[in-house]
Amino acid sequence: MSEATERFFASLPARAASVLRSPIAGTLQIDLTDGNRTGHWFVTLAPGSAQVTREEQRPPDAVLTVSTRLFEKLVTGEEAGMAAVLRNEATFSGKVALFLVFRRFLPDRPGVRDPRETAREHARRSV
């Protein structure tokens, strides 16, 4: 397990209040595969809180399966979570809303900007 991945999971509870504002709640199981080995992380999300454990507390509401190498790229902003799922490099099953909420914890790729902010800047310059 990489240090970036460990830091990412350790940071989730502290960041949850600012990231999790929707009423979505549930447990997301993240399976990190490396060859024939799979590591499991369980992230329980609720409005304003996130709990992370390596041990299953109850059956998960959703499962995200991704290679450890790709997950490290996701947590460092080198890759985008939704793009990885759409390219079938990561698989997802269960409550889709949990994945959509969880990906808010993932950083944007360097240089990526919100298109709304870009449009606002363009409108200010045009005036």
Rosetta constraint file for C-alpha pairs under 8 A:
AtomPair CA 1 CA 5 HARMONIC 6.72 0.50
AtomPair CA 1 CA 6 HARMONIC 7.06 0.50
AtomPair CA 1 CA 68 HARMONIC 7.34 0.50
AtomPair CA 2 CA 6 HARMONIC 6.41 0.50
AtomPair CA 2 CA 72 HARMONIC 7.22 0.50
AtomPair CA 3 CA 7 HARMONIC 6.07 0.50
AtomPair CA 4 CA 8 HARMONIC 6.06 0.50
AtomPair CA 4 CA 72 HARMONIC 6.52 0.50
AtomPair CA 4 CA 75 HARMONIC 7.01 0.50
AtomPair CA 4 CA 76 HARMONIC 7.15 0.50
AtomPair CA 5 CA 9 HARMONIC 6.36 0.50
AtomPair CA 5 CA 71 HARMONIC 7.50 0.50
AtomPair CA 5 CA 72 HARMONIC 5.87 0.50
AtomPair CA 5 CA 75 HARMONIC 6.64 0.50
AtomPair CA 6 CA 10 HARMONIC 6.15 0.50
AtomPair CA 7 CA 11 HARMONIC 6.07 0.50
AtomPair CA 8 CA 12 HARMONIC 6.64 0.50
AtomPair CA 8 CA 75 HARMONIC 6.51 0.50
AtomPair CA 9 CA 52 HARMONIC 6.80 0.50
AtomPair CA 10 CA 52 HARMONIC 7.64 0.50
AtomPair CA 11 CA 15 HARMONIC 6.30 0.50
AtomPair CA 12 CA 16 HARMONIC 5.90 0.50
AtomPair CA 12 CA 50 HARMONIC 6.20 0.50
AtomPair CA 12 CA 51 HARMONIC 7.49 0.50
AtomPair CA 12 CA 52 HARMONIC 7.54 0.50
AtomPair CA 12 CA 105 HARMONIC 7.42 0.50
AtomPair CA 13 CA 17 HARMONIC 7.97 0.50
AtomPair CA 13 CA 49 HARMONIC 6.18 0.50
AtomPair CA 13 CA 50 HARMONIC 4.80 0.50
AtomPair CA 13 CA 51 HARMONIC 5.90 0.50
AtomPair CA 13 CA 52 HARMONIC 7.50 0.50
AtomPair CA 15 CA 19 HARMONIC 6.32 0.50
AtomPair CA 15 CA 105 HARMONIC 7.94 0.50
AtomPair CA 16 CA 20 HARMONIC 5.40 0.50
AtomPair CA 16 CA 48 HARMONIC 5.25 0.50
AtomPair CA 16 CA 49 HARMONIC 4.91 0.50
AtomPair CA 16 CA 50 HARMONIC 5.65 0.50
AtomPair CA 17 CA 21 HARMONIC 7.25 0.50
AtomPair CA 17 CA 47 HARMONIC 7.60 0.50
AtomPair CA 17 CA 48 HARMONIC 4.01 0.50
AtomPair CA 17 CA 49 HARMONIC 5.92 0.50
AtomPair CA 18 CA 48 HARMONIC 7.01 0.50
AtomPair CA 19 CA 48 HARMONIC 7.24 0.50
AtomPair CA 19 CA 104 HARMONIC 6.58 0.50
AtomPair CA 19 CA 105 HARMONIC 6.83 0.50
AtomPair CA 20 CA 45 HARMONIC 7.89 0.50
AtomPair CA 20 CA 46 HARMONIC 7.14 0.50
AtomPair CA 20 CA 47 HARMONIC 5.26 0.50
AtomPair CA 20 CA 48 HARMONIC 4.91 0.50
AtomPair CA 20 CA 49 HARMONIC 6.88 0.50
AtomPair CA 20 CA 101 HARMONIC 7.22 0.50
AtomPair CA 21 CA 47 HARMONIC 5.42 0.50
AtomPair CA 21 CA 48 HARMONIC 5.98 0.50
AtomPair CA 22 CA 47 HARMONIC 5.91 0.50
AtomPair CA 23 CA 46 HARMONIC 7.06 0.50
AtomPair CA 23 CA 47 HARMONIC 5.50 0.50
AtomPair CA 24 CA 45 HARMONIC 7.49 0.50
AtomPair CA 24 CA 46 HARMONIC 6.20 0.50
AtomPair CA 24 CA 47 HARMONIC 6.60 0.50
AtomPair CA 24 CA 97 HARMONIC 7.08 0.50
AtomPair CA 24 CA 98 HARMONIC 6.99 0.50
AtomPair CA 24 CA 101 HARMONIC 7.65 0.50
AtomPair CA 25 CA 44 HARMONIC 7.45 0.50
AtomPair CA 25 CA 45 HARMONIC 5.15 0.50
AtomPair CA 25 CA 46 HARMONIC 4.28 0.50
AtomPair CA 25 CA 47 HARMONIC 6.78 0.50
AtomPair CA 25 CA 98 HARMONIC 7.30 0.50
AtomPair CA 26 CA 44 HARMONIC 5.64 0.50
AtomPair CA 26 CA 45 HARMONIC 5.43 0.50
AtomPair CA 26 CA 46 HARMONIC 6.66 0.50
AtomPair CA 26 CA 60 HARMONIC 7.45 0.50
AtomPair CA 26 CA 61 HARMONIC 5.94 0.50
AtomPair CA 26 CA 98 HARMONIC 6.92 0.50
AtomPair CA 27 CA 42 HARMONIC 6.60 0.50
AtomPair CA 27 CA 43 HARMONIC 5.55 0.50
AtomPair CA 27 CA 44 HARMONIC 4.14 0.50
AtomPair CA 27 CA 45 HARMONIC 6.12 0.50
AtomPair CA 27 CA 59 HARMONIC 7.89 0.50
AtomPair CA 27 CA 60 HARMONIC 4.94 0.50
AtomPair CA 27 CA 61 HARMONIC 5.31 0.50
AtomPair CA 27 CA 62 HARMONIC 6.68 0.50
AtomPair CA 27 CA 98 HARMONIC 7.75 0.50
AtomPair CA 28 CA 42 HARMONIC 5.79 0.50
AtomPair CA 28 CA 43 HARMONIC 5.17 0.50
AtomPair CA 28 CA 44 HARMONIC 6.23 0.50
AtomPair CA 28 CA 45 HARMONIC 7.70 0.50
AtomPair CA 28 CA 60 HARMONIC 5.68 0.50
AtomPair CA 28 CA 61 HARMONIC 6.04 0.50
AtomPair CA 28 CA 62 HARMONIC 4.93 0.50
AtomPair CA 28 CA 63 HARMONIC 5.70 0.50
AtomPair CA 28 CA 64 HARMONIC 7.26 0.50
AtomPair CA 28 CA 98 HARMONIC 6.67 0.50
AtomPair CA 28 CA 99 HARMONIC 7.60 0.50
AtomPair CA 29 CA 40 HARMONIC 6.76 0.50
AtomPair CA 29 CA 41 HARMONIC 5.76 0.50
AtomPair CA 29 CA 42 HARMONIC 4.57 0.50
AtomPair CA 29 CA 43 HARMONIC 6.38 0.50
AtomPair CA 29 CA 60 HARMONIC 5.86 0.50
AtomPair CA 29 CA 61 HARMONIC 7.83 0.50
AtomPair CA 29 CA 62 HARMONIC 6.17 0.50
AtomPair CA 29 CA 63 HARMONIC 4.65 0.50
AtomPair CA 29 CA 64 HARMONIC 6.22 0.50
AtomPair CA 30 CA 40 HARMONIC 5.74 0.50
AtomPair CA 30 CA 41 HARMONIC 5.05 0.50
AtomPair CA 30 CA 42 HARMONIC 6.23 0.50
AtomPair CA 30 CA 43 HARMONIC 7.69 0.50
AtomPair CA 30 CA 63 HARMONIC 5.83 0.50
AtomPair CA 30 CA 64 HARMONIC 4.82 0.50
AtomPair CA 30 CA 65 HARMONIC 5.94 0.50
AtomPair CA 30 CA 66 HARMONIC 7.71 0.50
AtomPair CA 31 CA 38 HARMONIC 6.18 0.50
AtomPair CA 31 CA 39 HARMONIC 5.68 0.50
AtomPair CA 31 CA 40 HARMONIC 4.73 0.50
AtomPair CA 31 CA 41 HARMONIC 6.53 0.50
AtomPair CA 31 CA 63 HARMONIC 7.23 0.50
AtomPair CA 31 CA 64 HARMONIC 6.09 0.50
AtomPair CA 31 CA 65 HARMONIC 4.64 0.50
AtomPair CA 31 CA 66 HARMONIC 6.33 0.50
AtomPair CA 32 CA 38 HARMONIC 5.43 0.50
AtomPair CA 32 CA 39 HARMONIC 5.06 0.50
AtomPair CA 32 CA 40 HARMONIC 6.36 0.50
AtomPair CA 32 CA 65 HARMONIC 6.13 0.50
AtomPair CA 32 CA 66 HARMONIC 5.30 0.50
AtomPair CA 32 CA 67 HARMONIC 5.19 0.50
AtomPair CA 32 CA 68 HARMONIC 5.00 0.50
AtomPair CA 32 CA 71 HARMONIC 7.44 0.50
AtomPair CA 33 CA 37 HARMONIC 5.81 0.50
AtomPair CA 33 CA 38 HARMONIC 4.35 0.50
AtomPair CA 33 CA 39 HARMONIC 6.43 0.50
AtomPair CA 33 CA 65 HARMONIC 7.30 0.50
AtomPair CA 33 CA 66 HARMONIC 6.15 0.50
AtomPair CA 33 CA 67 HARMONIC 4.49 0.50
AtomPair CA 33 CA 68 HARMONIC 5.59 0.50
AtomPair CA 34 CA 38 HARMONIC 6.21 0.50
AtomPair CA 34 CA 67 HARMONIC 5.94 0.50
AtomPair CA 34 CA 68 HARMONIC 5.94 0.50
AtomPair CA 34 CA 69 HARMONIC 7.87 0.50
AtomPair CA 40 CA 54 HARMONIC 6.02 0.50
AtomPair CA 40 CA 55 HARMONIC 7.69 0.50
AtomPair CA 41 CA 52 HARMONIC 7.07 0.50
AtomPair CA 41 CA 53 HARMONIC 6.02 0.50
AtomPair CA 41 CA 54 HARMONIC 4.74 0.50
AtomPair CA 41 CA 55 HARMONIC 7.27 0.50
AtomPair CA 42 CA 52 HARMONIC 5.69 0.50
AtomPair CA 42 CA 53 HARMONIC 5.26 0.50
AtomPair CA 42 CA 54 HARMONIC 5.91 0.50
AtomPair CA 42 CA 55 HARMONIC 6.89 0.50
AtomPair CA 42 CA 56 HARMONIC 6.49 0.50
AtomPair CA 42 CA 60 HARMONIC 7.79 0.50
AtomPair CA 43 CA 50 HARMONIC 6.62 0.50
AtomPair CA 43 CA 51 HARMONIC 5.63 0.50
AtomPair CA 43 CA 52 HARMONIC 4.61 0.50
AtomPair CA 43 CA 53 HARMONIC 6.65 0.50
AtomPair CA 44 CA 50 HARMONIC 5.56 0.50
AtomPair CA 44 CA 51 HARMONIC 5.10 0.50
AtomPair CA 44 CA 52 HARMONIC 6.49 0.50
AtomPair CA 45 CA 49 HARMONIC 6.07 0.50
AtomPair CA 45 CA 50 HARMONIC 4.66 0.50
AtomPair CA 45 CA 51 HARMONIC 6.71 0.50
AtomPair CA 45 CA 98 HARMONIC 7.82 0.50
AtomPair CA 46 CA 50 HARMONIC 6.35 0.50
AtomPair CA 56 CA 60 HARMONIC 8.00 0.50
AtomPair CA 61 CA 94 HARMONIC 5.87 0.50
AtomPair CA 61 CA 95 HARMONIC 5.87 0.50
AtomPair CA 62 CA 92 HARMONIC 7.33 0.50
AtomPair CA 62 CA 93 HARMONIC 5.60 0.50
AtomPair CA 62 CA 94 HARMONIC 4.07 0.50
AtomPair CA 62 CA 95 HARMONIC 5.19 0.50
AtomPair CA 62 CA 96 HARMONIC 7.31 0.50
AtomPair CA 62 CA 98 HARMONIC 7.05 0.50
AtomPair CA 62 CA 99 HARMONIC 7.82 0.50
AtomPair CA 63 CA 92 HARMONIC 5.71 0.50
AtomPair CA 63 CA 93 HARMONIC 5.38 0.50
AtomPair CA 63 CA 94 HARMONIC 6.37 0.50
AtomPair CA 64 CA 90 HARMONIC 7.10 0.50
AtomPair CA 64 CA 91 HARMONIC 5.79 0.50
AtomPair CA 64 CA 92 HARMONIC 4.57 0.50
AtomPair CA 64 CA 93 HARMONIC 6.73 0.50
AtomPair CA 64 CA 99 HARMONIC 7.71 0.50
AtomPair CA 65 CA 90 HARMONIC 5.65 0.50
AtomPair CA 65 CA 91 HARMONIC 5.20 0.50
AtomPair CA 65 CA 92 HARMONIC 6.41 0.50
AtomPair CA 66 CA 70 HARMONIC 6.65 0.50
AtomPair CA 66 CA 71 HARMONIC 6.34 0.50
AtomPair CA 66 CA 89 HARMONIC 6.93 0.50
AtomPair CA 66 CA 90 HARMONIC 4.62 0.50
AtomPair CA 66 CA 91 HARMONIC 6.68 0.50
AtomPair CA 67 CA 71 HARMONIC 6.13 0.50
AtomPair CA 67 CA 90 HARMONIC 7.48 0.50
AtomPair CA 68 CA 72 HARMONIC 6.22 0.50
AtomPair CA 69 CA 73 HARMONIC 6.65 0.50
AtomPair CA 70 CA 74 HARMONIC 6.29 0.50
AtomPair CA 70 CA 79 HARMONIC 7.66 0.50
AtomPair CA 71 CA 75 HARMONIC 6.25 0.50
AtomPair CA 72 CA 76 HARMONIC 6.20 0.50
AtomPair CA 73 CA 77 HARMONIC 6.05 0.50
AtomPair CA 73 CA 78 HARMONIC 4.84 0.50
AtomPair CA 73 CA 79 HARMONIC 5.36 0.50
AtomPair CA 74 CA 78 HARMONIC 6.02 0.50
AtomPair CA 74 CA 79 HARMONIC 4.91 0.50
AtomPair CA 74 CA 80 HARMONIC 5.90 0.50
AtomPair CA 74 CA 81 HARMONIC 6.23 0.50
AtomPair CA 74 CA 106 HARMONIC 6.47 0.50
AtomPair CA 74 CA 107 HARMONIC 7.52 0.50
AtomPair CA 75 CA 106 HARMONIC 5.54 0.50
AtomPair CA 75 CA 107 HARMONIC 6.46 0.50
AtomPair CA 76 CA 106 HARMONIC 7.80 0.50
AtomPair CA 76 CA 107 HARMONIC 6.66 0.50
AtomPair CA 77 CA 106 HARMONIC 6.93 0.50
AtomPair CA 77 CA 107 HARMONIC 4.96 0.50
AtomPair CA 77 CA 108 HARMONIC 5.26 0.50
AtomPair CA 77 CA 109 HARMONIC 4.47 0.50
AtomPair CA 77 CA 110 HARMONIC 6.78 0.50
AtomPair CA 78 CA 109 HARMONIC 5.51 0.50
AtomPair CA 78 CA 110 HARMONIC 7.51 0.50
AtomPair CA 79 CA 83 HARMONIC 7.71 0.50
AtomPair CA 79 CA 84 HARMONIC 7.41 0.50
AtomPair CA 79 CA 109 HARMONIC 6.56 0.50
AtomPair CA 80 CA 84 HARMONIC 6.27 0.50
AtomPair CA 80 CA 106 HARMONIC 7.95 0.50
AtomPair CA 80 CA 108 HARMONIC 7.17 0.50
AtomPair CA 80 CA 109 HARMONIC 7.08 0.50
AtomPair CA 81 CA 85 HARMONIC 6.45 0.50
AtomPair CA 81 CA 103 HARMONIC 6.43 0.50
AtomPair CA 81 CA 106 HARMONIC 7.61 0.50
AtomPair CA 82 CA 86 HARMONIC 6.16 0.50
AtomPair CA 82 CA 103 HARMONIC 7.87 0.50
AtomPair CA 83 CA 87 HARMONIC 6.06 0.50
AtomPair CA 84 CA 88 HARMONIC 6.19 0.50
AtomPair CA 84 CA 89 HARMONIC 5.15 0.50
AtomPair CA 84 CA 90 HARMONIC 5.61 0.50
AtomPair CA 85 CA 89 HARMONIC 5.85 0.50
AtomPair CA 85 CA 90 HARMONIC 4.76 0.50
AtomPair CA 85 CA 91 HARMONIC 5.81 0.50
AtomPair CA 85 CA 92 HARMONIC 7.24 0.50
AtomPair CA 92 CA 96 HARMONIC 7.77 0.50
AtomPair CA 92 CA 99 HARMONIC 7.86 0.50
AtomPair CA 95 CA 99 HARMONIC 7.49 0.50
AtomPair CA 96 CA 100 HARMONIC 6.49 0.50
AtomPair CA 97 CA 101 HARMONIC 6.13 0.50
AtomPair CA 98 CA 102 HARMONIC 5.92 0.50
AtomPair CA 99 CA 103 HARMONIC 6.07 0.50
AtomPair CA 100 CA 104 HARMONIC 7.18 0.50
AtomPair CA 101 CA 105 HARMONIC 7.90 0.50
AtomPair CA 102 CA 106 HARMONIC 7.58 0.50
AtomPair CA 108 CA 112 HARMONIC 6.32 0.50
AtomPair CA 113 CA 117 HARMONIC 7.35 0.50
AtomPair CA 113 CA 118 HARMONIC 7.11 0.50
AtomPair CA 114 CA 118 HARMONIC 6.54 0.50
AtomPair CA 115 CA 119 HARMONIC 6.16 0.50
AtomPair CA 116 CA 120 HARMONIC 6.26 0.50
AtomPair CA 117 CA 121 HARMONIC 6.23 0.50
AtomPair CA 118 CA 122 HARMONIC 6.23 0.50
AtomPair CA 119 CA 123 HARMONIC 6.11 0.50
AtomPair CA 120 CA 124 HARMONIC 6.21 0.50
AtomPair CA 121 CA 125 HARMONIC 6.33 0.50
AtomPair CA 122 CA 126 HARMONIC 6.21 0.50
AtomPair CA 123 CA 127 HARMONIC 6.50 0.50
